[in-house]
Amino acid sequence: MYERRHLAWVTLPIMGTLTAACSRATGGPATEPPYPPSPVIESVSWDLASLVRKAPGSDLWALAWADDGDLYAAWGDGGGFGGTNSDGRVSLGVARLEGPATDFTGHNVWGGKDCEVPATFPGKSNGIVSVGGVLYMAVVEQGNWLRSKIGRSTDHGRSWTFSSDGWDFAEPDGAFSDIAFLTFGRDYQGARAGFVYAYSQDKRASPKQYDIAMFRVPRDQIMTRSAYQYFAGLDDRGKPSWTRDIAKRQPVFTDPNGVGWGVRVSYHPGLRRYLLTAHHDESGGWGLFDAPEPWGPWATVAYYDKWIDSTFKFGFTFNQKWMSADGRAAYMVFSGTGIYDSFNVVKATFVLRQSTTR
């Protein structure tokens, strides 16, 4: 599921700007998006000339903005910053990113080339978050991909502890085996009171996935599995229902074209919208969606069949540190296969609908 062929590292000239509205695709006919157009964002353009590529051979790159002002990133299958696919390679590593999107430096904290401390366990991660000065990282079981657990670090990623030797999620259908935390501001500033939210590609044991599931947990009980509550749908007033019975969960998002692993969700304070990204195929197809609440209702900002090209890409990640205050610009991190098997950063500009222009 996370395994992929490593292709030759080549240079790809990328120039110009790519713009898309909700149903437009780059190259070929558009696949029908699963939700109506965003009422807030009219379109998004990508400044491909701004694309920066580092850490060749390392992918995934979930991000957390920590209390010390730096970003922390989890990567898989590579040497991280300064390494390659083989040089310094670890199954799972954690890095620290210092500086703005236009002039950042990456340092390997846990694992990777010239790291501060060596990695001590394998796995993959699509979710990392900072809450109260503590980093939490969701870890998927290496080679199984259907079990996960959440680790805790009080020293900015240099060491990790778990609640037990077992797995927090080991459901037969693979529920919550690819956890992605909803990210807010620095050290979770601006979050909805009291809870940490997270998402996962659902029913991962099935041959094809179409849904995303969601849970919430009190922010002071992240390491307590029994404290988790699962999204169970909306009531007649559009308010979310929650259950402690994981079997009673309901999808928070559905795409009939498919939902891939590596979902990402972040809050954009400038737009006052929640941004969700997910790929729906392995030919460069993915979607960007927004909503007024963490549970929707979702709308489509952009939906691609082939974004930039037909190479498989995933892990499309926004974080508040690299967003403009007015909400119009943000830098997105992503990775993929081939030349995109790396830490890629590109500038996005949101065009707002006239009714929402401030």
N, C-alpha and C positions, 0 to 999 in steps of 0.2 A: 504493500500500500504506500509506504514511503520510499521503497526502493526505486531506483531509476538508473538508466544507463548514463554514464558520464561521457559526454561527447568532447571532442577536441576543443581546446580554448582558442577561439579565434576573435579577431577584431571585427565588430559590426559597426559601420558608420550609421549613426542615427541623427537625423537632422530634422528641423522643422517642428510644426505643432500639429497635434492630432486632436480633433474636437468631435464630441459625440453627444447627442441628446439621448432620450431614454430608450429609443428603439433602434438606434442606428448601430451598425456593426462596421468594423474596419475590414473590408474585403469580403465580397460575396454577399448573398442575401442574408438579412437579419433574422435570427431566431426570435420568436415572439417572447417578450419578457413576461414574467409571471405577475407583475403588479403594474398599476396605472402610473402615469408620469408623476414625478415629484411636484407638489404644489409650491415648493420653495426654490429648488434648484432647476433652472431651465436646461443647462448643459454644463459639461466639464471639458476643459481643454488641457492637453498634456504637452508640456514643453520638452520635447524629446531631446533637444539640444542640451538640456540641463542634466540629462541622465548621467549619474556617476555610478561606477561599478567597482566594488572592492571585495575582498575576502573570497577569491575564486575557489570554487569547490565546496563552499558551505552554504546551506540553504535554510529555509523556514523563517527565522528572524522575527519572532514575536517580540514586542517592545513594552517596556514599563518605564515610566518617568518616576524616578525615586526621590526620596526626601533630600538627598544631597545635590539635586539639580541635574544629575546625569541620567541618561537613558541606559537601561540594561536590556540586553537582547539574548535570547536563547537561539542557538543554531544547531544544525545537525550535519553529520557526515562530512567533516572537513577540518581544516586547521584554524579556522577563524581568521581574524585580522593578522596579516603578515604570513599566513600559511597558505596552503593549497589543498587540493583534494587529497593529496597524500602526505604532504609535509605538515606534521603536527596534528594529523587527522584523529578526531574523536567521534564517537557516536553522538554525543551531546555535549555542548559547551555553552558557557555564559560569558558575554563580553560587556564591557562598559563603553558607552559612546559619549565623548565630551565635545561640546561646542554646538554651533548651529548647523542646520542641514547643508548650508553652503560651504562650511569649513569645519567639518567634524574629524575627530580622530577616534579610532577604535582600539581598545586594549582588551586582550584576552584575560579574563579574571579566573575562570574555572575551566581548565582544559584548553587545548589548542596550542598553537605555536608560541613559544616563549611566554607561557601563561604564568600568572601569579601563584596559582596552586593547581595541581593536576585534578582532572575529572576522576570521580570515584565510583560512578555507576553509569550504565548505558541507558539508552532510551531515545525518545524524541519529545519535543515540546512545541506546542502551538499556543501556549498561554503562560504569561508571566505578568505579575502585577505587584505594585508597591502599596502597602496599606500600613499606616502608622510606623513607618520606618523599617518595615519588614518586607522582604521579597517573598512572594509565593510563586511557585512554578509547578505547572501540571506536567506530569511525565507519563508518556505512553510506553507500554512495555515493548522493548526492542524485539522485532521479529514476530510478535503476536498481533499487536495493534488493536486488540479488543479489551485491554485492561489498562487502567490508569490510576495514578495516585498523585497527591499534592504534597510538595516539599516546602519547607520553611527555612529562610536564611535571615539571620539577624546581623550578618556582617557583609552585606551587599554582594552576596553571591559566592563568597569564598568557601562556605560550608553549608550543607543542607541536612535537615533532619525531617523524618517522616513520623506519622502517628503510630505506625507499626511496620512490621516486615512484610505485611500483605499489601493488597491493592484496595484502594478506596472504592473503585468502581470495577466490578468483575461480572457485569450482567451478561446473560446468555446472548442477548441481541447486540452487545457492544455499546450500550448506552453510556454516554459521557466518557468515552475512551479517547476523545480528542478535544479536551477542554480548552476554550479560548475565553479569557476573562474580558469583560467589558471594561475598557480603560477610560479614565477621566483625566484630571489634571495632575499636577505634581503631587506625588504621594496620595493619590486618590482624592485630591481636592475637587470640590464641586459635585461630588457623587450624591446620589439620592440617599437620604438619611438612613443610616443603620445597616445597609446591606451591601454585599458584594455580589455582582451578577456574573454569570458565565453562560456560554453557549457551546454546543457541539453538534457536528454532523451526527444525525441520529440513525439508529438501526444499522450500525456499521457492519454487522455480520451478514446483512443482506447483499445480494449481488449488485444491487443498484440503490443509491440513496437519493431521496427527494426532500427530506425534511431536516430542520434544525430544531434541536431541543434546548431548553433553558432551565437553569436553576438559580436560586438566590440563597444566600447564607448570611447570618449576622456577621458583621465584619470582625467581631471578636471571637468567632467560633469557626473560622475557616478550616481548622484542623479537626473539627468534630463532625464526623460523617453523619451522625444522627440529627444534626441541626439543619441539614439541607432541605429546601423546599423546591418542588418542581412545578414549572408552569403547567397549568391544567386547563388552559383556554380562557376565553373572555366571557363575562356574564352579559346579561341583557343590556347593561349600561356601558358595556365596553371596558369594564374593569377586570384586571387579571385575577384569576383564581389560582391558588397554590395548594399543593398536596405534598405530604411526606411519603406517599406511596409512589415510588418511581414507576411502577407499572401503570399508573393513572395519568402519567404525563401526556401532554398534547403538543403537537408542533407549534413553535412560535413563528416559523417561516417555512414556506414550501415553494419549491420550483419544480414543475413537471418536467423541465429539461434536465434536471439532475442537480445535486448539491455535492460538491467535492469536500474533502477534508481541508483543514487549514482555514476555517471560517475566522473572520476578524470583525469585531464590533468596537466602535469608539464613539465618545460623545464629542460633538463639535460645538463649543460654547458660543462661537461667533454666529452660527446659524441656528443655534438652539435645536439641533437635530442629532439623532443617533445615526451613525453611518455603519452599514453592514456590507461586507464584501465576501464573495464566495465564487469559486470557479465552477462551471457546469460542464466542462469537457476538458480534454487534454490537448486541444488544438488552439490554445490561446483564447478560449472563450471564458468570460467571467462577467459578473454583474456588480454594480455599485447601487445600493439602496439606502433610503433614509426614512426616518420615522420620528414622530414627536415624543415617543415613549420607548423604553427598551423592548417592549413587546409589540410595537407597531402603533397604528396600522402602517405597513410598509408601502413604499412607493419607489419607483424606478428612477434613478438618476442617469445611469448609463448601462447598456447591456451589449456585450461584444461577442461576436463569433470568433474573430481573430484580432486580438489587440496587438498592435505593432506588426506581428507576424504570426505564423501558425505554431510557434514553439510553445510547449506546455509551460504555463506560469501559474504561480500560486502564492498564497500568503500576503495578500494586498493589505498593507498595514498603514493606518494613519495614527499619529499621536499628537497630543495637544502642544507639546513643546515646539513642534515644527509646523504650527498653524499660525496664520496671521490673525491679529485681534479682530479685524473686521469680517473674518469668515470667508474671504474671497480667495485666499491662496493657502495651499498646504503642500507639504512634501510627503510623498508616499513611498514606503519601502516595500519591495517585493522580491521574490526569487523564482526559480524555475529550473528547467533543464537546459542543456547546451550552454550557451554563453550567459544565460540568466541564472545558472547554478552559482550564485554569488549574492552579495549584499548590494541591491540595486536601489537607488534613490532617484525619484523624478518629481518635478514640480507640477502640481495641478492647480488650475484656476477655475473657480466655480462662477458661472454666470447665473445670477439670481433672477427670478421672475420679477417683473416690474412691481407687482403688488407687494413684494417682500423687500424691495430695495430700500435700504436705510439711507 
